[in-house]
Amino acid sequence: MAKEPKEAKEAKEPNEPARKEEKKHHLPSPREALASYTPDLPVVGVAKISRALMRFLILGYPAVIHHDFDKREMKGKQVLILAQHASRDDPYYVNKGYPFIQPNAVMSIHNVLIPVMFRLLLKDGVILKALYEPDLGAMRHLMRLHRKGASILLFPEGIEATDGTTQPIHPATARLIKKLDMDTVLCTSHGAFLSTPRFDTIKRKGRIEYNFEMLFRKEELKEMPEDELYTRLLEKFRYNDFKWNSEKQYSYKGKVPLAHGLDNILFICPRCKKQYTMRVEGEKLVCDCGSVVTIDDKYNLIPNEPNEMDDRNNATAFPFKRIDQWYSWQQDIIAEEVKHEDFAMREDVTYLKLNLDDLKKGRYIYAGEGRIEVDREHFRYIGTKDGEDVELEFDISRMPSATISKDQTNQFYYDGEYYRFVNKVDRRRSVKIMLAVETLHEMGDPERRKAREDVRENPHIDI
């Protein structure tokens, strides 16, 4: 019998590379997957895989986890979980600390586009929402899943802390809690920010604590007024990692000194009042004026004495004991600066967008470059987008923030689209842009301004 020609055999039975290529082409891109996505209850088998992966991602950073209720009663029980967002790793610790049921988590779209976990998270039934934007579709999905018996995981702050303290919580959160009418579990933490600070990409090892408590029982929610519910939520929810450790004095250590990256968020010198003159040198924050502040292994600020400063500055005592106090003072400085009618910022940037086609290349891809301009009413981008010249204008009255990422880039959603701008000259300027946008927005949004005042601990410090 004559042998079948090799070409004919390969046509009938594709070789291994061809089969892999064919399989790859059948796997929908993130864009296609999201276009057809409707969240549902978590797939049990997939949930076990995603939980195991989350535990692996925090393997070298153990946390002490405590529950103030009988864990045996919680297995399979429908609950609403409200969690602080001190750290970008909070979702992993919450899933580890609350293994009684897999909740449907409310997440921003860019946080779901993680190369390893994207398809797992969709199988987990994440409820996708554009950060800080009204999203009726997300609310409809949430209520539909609630009626199907889903538990819900929600981070009321929306974003992780910039300075280790509570971010604003919209009062409408109380309305949502009443509407869901579920047993409500609160997850709080200590040390999470100190281990994974937002001002740096490098983690530190040290004390981390997570506590789960029953904040509201379903039975009491029916009779509780919204304002009382909101007050009780804030009382339990507020946190300040630097204040906590100023009392506990736990040590933290990493591959770099704890000061590493601090000049990303501390950009005004309290002694000479100049901006962007601070720099990190080892464990020290050093200013051109001669001011030196050492950050010890407990995040304590240890300033040099006035008599140790050089002649370029009128030597003064250092006014702060904690990093959050310093940051809060900067907020006040920028709040005064933006009140001037001629306030403006201009920065050269690279514009990135979400990669919805191939996550192997990362979740963000190049879209263009140009400059951003911020004045009292608008945030503008003038430059290129996908090879074309554009001028994009965003109304600050619709922008609660242009929040920073861990690598100090400004990011926000507008009309459902994600924008990410990387400063080409000095990324330390990103935090000032964020503070300016937040302050300008709150000048015209009394409800948002009150939400910030409700969680802010530090009074104005006049120096």
N, C-alpha and C positions, 0 to 999 in steps of 0.2 A: 504493500500500500504506500502510495506516495505521501511524503510529509506535507502537512499543511504549510503554506508559505508563512514565514515569520510575520509579515505585515498583516496578513489576514487574521492570525492568531491574536496579535496585539489589538486589532480593531475590535475583536470579540471580547477579549479580556484585557482591559487597560492595565498598564503596569502600575506599580505602587505609587510613584510620584504623580501619575495622572489621576489616580483615585483620590489622593490627598488634595490635589488641586481642585478636583470636582467637588469634594466635600467642602473645601474652603469657600468655593463660590456659592454654595448653598447656605452658608452661614450668613444670616442677615447682618448688615452693618448696624452700628448703633443708631444711625438715622432711621433705618427701616424698622428696627426693633422698637424704637420709641414711637414711631408713627402709628404702629398697630398695638401699642401697649395699653392695657387696662389693668390696673392693680386688682389682685384678688387675694384671698387668704393664702398665707405662706405654704409652699409645698414642703411637707414634713421632711422628706429625705434631703432636699436641698438645704433646708434650714439647719440641719445637723452639720452639713458641710461648711456652710457660711459661718456658723458658730465656732466650729473647730478652727477655721482660718482666722477668725477674729482673735481667738485665744492665742494662736501662734504669733500674731503680729505684736502682741504685748507680752510675750513670753519672758523677756528679760527685764520687765518692769512690773513686778508683782504689786498688787494692792491689797490692803486690809479691807475686807468687805463685811458689813454688818447689816442685819435686818432687825427691825423692831417689831416684827410680827411673826407668827408661826408660819414658817415656810411651807409646811405640809398642807395648810389650808389654801395656799395660793396656786397650787398646781392646776392648770387648765382653766383658771378663773379669768373672766374677761375684766380687764383693768385699763385705765389710762395711766401711762407712765410719763411724768413730767421730770425732765432731767436738766440740771445745770449744764452749761457748756463752757467750762473753764479750759478745756483741752480739746485738741482735734482728735484725740483718742477716746473721748467719752463714749461714742457709740459702741466701741469694743468692750469697754469695762461694764457698760450697762447690760449688754448681752451676756457677758460672763456672770455678772452678779444677779441677774434675774432670769434663771434658766427654766422657770416654771412654764413659760409659754413664749412662743415666738411672736412678737408684736409686728404690726405694720407700721414702719417708721415713716414719718414725714421728713423728706430730704430735698435739698436743692438739687437741680439737675446736674450741675457741675461736680457735686460731691458723689454722684452715682457713677460717673464715668471713670471708674478706677479699672485699669486694664485687667487685673486679676479677678475682680469681684463684680463687674458690671452685670453680667448675665445672672449671676447668683442673686444679686440684689433685686433684680426684676422678678425672679422666681420667689423671692421673699415678700413680694407684694408692696414694695416701697411706694409711698404716695408722693409723686413728684410735684414740686412747687417752685416757682420763681421767687427767690429771696426778696422780701420786703415789698412784693407787689400783690395787690388783690388777686386772688385766684379762685374763682367760683368753681372751676372744674375740679381743683384739688379738694375743695370743701365737699362737693358732691360725691367724689370717690370716698372721702373719709366717712361721710354719713352712711353711704351704701355699705361699706365694709363693717361699720359699727352695727348696722342692722343684721349683718350676717354672723355676728358674734366675734368680730375681730377685737383684739387688744391693740391699743394705739400707743406709739412712742413719739413724744413731741419734745423738742427743745425750744421753750418759749422765747429765749433770747434771740434765736435765729442764727446768730454767729457766735463764735468762740470769743472769749475775753481777750482784750488787747493788753490790759494791765493787771490781770489776775483778779479783777473785781466784776461784780454783776453788771451786765448790759441791760438796757431798757427792756421791759416786758410790757407789751401792749395791753391796756386794760380789757380789750376784747377777749383776752385769754380767759378771764373769769366767765364771760358769757358762753364761751365754747365748753368750759368745764361743766357748767350747768346744763347745757344742751345735750352733752353726751351722757350725763346722768349715770356715771360709772364709779365704782370704787377707784380712787385716785391715789396712786403711789408716787411719792416724791423721792428722787435720787439726788443726793447732795454729795459734794466731794471736798476734800482738803488735799493740797499738795499736787493736784493734777496739773495745774498751770506751771508750778515750779519745776515739774519733771518734763513737761512738754510746752515750753513758753512760746508764745506766738511771735516773739521778736527774733526767733532763731529757728533754723531747720534741724539743729542738733539736740537730741534729747539729753536729759540728765537722770541719774539714778538717785532715788531718795524716797522718803516716806510719802505714800499715796493712800488715801482713805476714801472709800465710797460707802455711803449709808442709804439704806432704803427704808422709808417709813410710810405708814398709811396716813396721807394728808387729809383725805375726805372719805367718809363712808357714803355710799350711794344714798342711804336713808336721810342723811343730814343735808344733802345738797338741795333737796326740794324746797326746804323752808329757808335756806340761807340767802340773804340778799347779795346781789352781785358785788356791791362795794365792800361788804364784810368778807366775802370770799376772796376778793382781790387783796385786801389788807392782810388776811391770814396767809395767803400765798407768798406775799412779799416778805413777811416776817420770817417765814421758814426758808425762803429761797435765797436771800442775800448771802453773798460770800465775799471774802477778801483773803486770798492766799498769803499775801505778804504780811497782813496784820496777824493772821493765824500763826505764821511761823516766827513772827517777832516774839511771840509768847512761847511757842513750843521749842524753837531753836533746833530743828532737825537739820542735818547736814545733807547737801546734795553735791554730786560730782558727775562729771562727764568727760568726754574726750577733749573738751575745751574748757577754759575758765568760765565761771558763771556770768561774767561780764560780757562774754561773747555775744554780739548782736544787740546789746542794750542800746547802742547809739542809733539803732533803727527806730526806737520809740522815744528815747530821751534826747531831744535835739536842741533844747534851750538850756544854757548854763544858768543856774540860779544865782551865780555870783556876778557875772558880767552882763547877763541877760541877752547875750548874742545867740543867734540861731546857726546851727550846723557847724559849730566850732568844736563840738565834742567828738572824741574818737576813743576807741578801745585800744588799750595797750596792756595785753595780758589780763590780769584780774582788775585792772583800773580803767575808770572813765576819766579821760584827761581833756581839759579845755585849753585852747590857745592862751587864755588869760593866766594860766598857771594853776587853776583849780584842779585838784586830783581827788577822786573818790574811789576807794577800794571796795570791791564787792567780795565779801568773804564767802565761805562755803555754806552759809545759812541765809544768803541774800541780804545780809545787813550792809548798810551804807556806812563806810568809815572814811570821812573826809580828812584831808590834810588840814592842819591848823592855818589860820590866816597869816601867821608870821612865816610860814613856809612858802608863801606865794611870792611871785616875782613882782617887779615894780610896774608891770603893765596894767595893774588893776588896783583899785582901792580895796584892800583886803577886807573881807567880811566873813562872818561865821556862816557855816553851811546850814540851811534852814530845815532840811528834811531828814527823817530817820528811816523812811521806807520808800521803795521805788514807786508804789502807787500814789503816794503823796506828791512826789515830783511830777508824775504824769498828770495828776489832777490839776496841779498848778499850771501846767502847760495848756490844758483845756481852757482855763480862765484867760490866759494870755491870748490865745487864738480867738476866743469869744469876743474880746475887746478889739482885736485887729480887724475882724470881718465887719464890724459896725461902721467902719469908714466907708463913705460912698465910693471912693476910688479903689477899694480893695480888688486885687486881681492877682492871679498866679498863672504862670505860663511855664510849661515843661515839655521838653522833647521826649517822645515816647515811641515804643514799639507797641503795636496793637495786635493782640492775640484773640482768637476766637475758639470756641469749643470744636474739638476734632470729633465729628460725628461719622467719620468714614472708616478710620483704621486706628484703633486704640493702641496698636503695637508701636505707633509713632508718638504716643503720649496723648494726654487728654486736651492739650492746648496746641494750636498751630498758628503759624504766622498769618496775619491778615493784612498787615500794612505798617506804615510808620508815618509819623507827623508830629503834631504837638497838641497838647490839651491846654485849654484856657478855662479858668474858673473865675467868675465874678459873683456878685451878690445874687444873681438870679439864674445863671446858667452854667452848665458844664459843657464845654464844646470840644470836639475833636476835629482838627483840620489836617488832612493828610490823605493817605491812600487806603483803599479797602478792596482787596482782591484785584489789584492792578488798576483801579479807577480812582480818580481824584474825588474826594467827598468832603463835605462839611456837615458833621452831625451835631445837633444841638439837643441837649437834655435839660429839662426843666427841673431845677433843684427842689422845687416844691413837691415834686414826685419822687425825690431821691432821699430817703432817710439816711443813706450812707453811701460812700464809695469805699467800702471796707477794704482793709489790707489782707493779703494772704501771708502765709508763713515766709514766703520769699520776698515780701515787701513790694507787692504789685497791687494797684488799685483795681477793684472788681465790683461790678454791680449788674443788675438786670434792668432793662427798660423796654416796656412793651413786649415782655416775654423773651427778649434776646439778651444773651450774655455778652458782656464787654470786659476786657482785661487789658490794662495799660501798664507797661513796664517802663519806668523812668530810665532814660538812656544815659543820664549824667550822674545822678545821685539818688539811689533808691530810698535813702533816708527821708526824702521829701514826700514820700507817699503818705506817711502818717499825718503830716500837716494837711495834705489835701483831704484826707479822710476827716480830720477834725473840723476843717473849714466847711466841708459839705454838710456834716452832721449839724454844726452850729447854725448855718444858714437855713437849713431845712427846718430846724426846731424854732427858729425865729418866726416862722409862718405856720407852725403846726403846734398849737398849745398842748394838744393831747400827747404828742410825742415828747415835747419838752417836759411835761409833768412826769411822764414815764421815766425819763432819765433822772429827774430830781428825786423821784421816789426810791431809786436804788443807789443813788450816789451818797457815799458816806463822808467824804472829805470836804470840810468847809473851805471857802476861799482863804488862801494864805497870802497875806500881803507882805512882799519882801522888797 
